[in-house]
Amino acid sequence: MTHILRARRVLTEQGWLDDHQLRVEEGVITAIEPIPAGIASRNAELLCPAYIDIHVHGGAGVDVMDDAPDALDKLARHKAREGVASWLPTTVTAPLEMIHQALARIAQRCYSGGPGAQVLGSYLEGPYFTPQNKGAHPPELFRELNPAELDELIAISRQTLRVVALAPEKPGALQAIIHLKKRGIRVMLGHSAASYAQTRAAFDAGADGLVHCYNGMTGLHHREPGMVGAGLTDPRAWLELIADGHHVHPAAMKLCGCCARERVVLITDAMQAAGMPDGRYTLCGEQVEMRAGIVRTASGGLAGSTLSIDAAVRNMVELTGLLPEDAIHMASLHPARLLGIDGHLGSLKVGKRASIIALDGGLQLQHIWIQGQPFSL
């Protein structure tokens, strides 16, 4: 069955097309063409690629680490309501057995499918960090890098582990990066006190970028550029960015756009309080508190975010002056490229899956189609 979606503007990798339509058959885009003369109706102001959120801990009151049977389904529906058609449930530092259980649950959901946004695999954030920039991660549970342990994690994930985050100054980090890359896994660097030189050495070994750039790492200084300086200036590095205006100042968000416009990947780093009222929640097994939408630990540190990915896109436009098409690519095409799945996701192109969002002129979500199927907001 063929579906036709018409819009005043359609966003492709090359830019906007005015008054075009998408032809969708069996969940795949089969044509992008001008709307025939005489047809006045439009499905949307803007048709754009659906978002991909590669770094998500929770939302809607649930956590990726929860063992409730419907937790991932509930979270997948929550993500779809912010324009996300694909996502990576992200673990936290915890006892190894809990991490194993979470990876197994994510693998099951990845293979079985289900409602809402598609689970692409898992993102392991912790326990391979160092204490100096630990964030909300409990340092007493940090572990040393061991190739056999990494292989066990991959096996338990049934080959669905997509990203591993680690601190590049840890003993054996460069060997671990090489080991993981040979297995097709992306490696991101964070929660670390690494120097500029140590970070560059990790990129030389094959590391792919920085976990939530600026947060949980050595900052930019004119005599020691740190991890941030390495990420901003190395063309090989993808930069995750939490564009909520709290984790990163708007001027620092703009700096990412200036230095690395084609390498920024917008993420939410959302935790269970996302989409929920202010109050007490948990992260990494510890109680945290949300006030005015900002979550902090008992000591006052930031503890994940309550950001939605569609808000992140709007923030990049409103707070940094970025063009809407560039901000949308940061939440769709760029994460697809980072994960190596841009052959079938991440942009509106003939032959790619029909994961599509309709936006109004203010970039507010109106509709979402996940692999050609409408999802009710």
Secondary structure by P-SEA (a helix, b strand, c coil): cbbbbbccbbbcccccccbbbbbbcccccccccccccccccccccbbbcbbbbccccccccccccccccaaaaaaaaaaaaacccbbbbccccccaaaaaaaaaaaaaaaaaccccbbbcbbbbccccccccccccccccccccccaaaaaaaaaaacccccbbbbcccccaaaaaaaaaaaabbbbbbccccccaaaaaaaaaacccccccccccccccccccccaaaaaaccccbbbbbccccccccaaaaaaaaacccccbbbbccccccccccccccccccbbbbbccccccccccccccccccaaaaaaaaaaaccccaaaaaaaacaaaaaaacccccccccccccccbbbbbcccccccccccccccccc
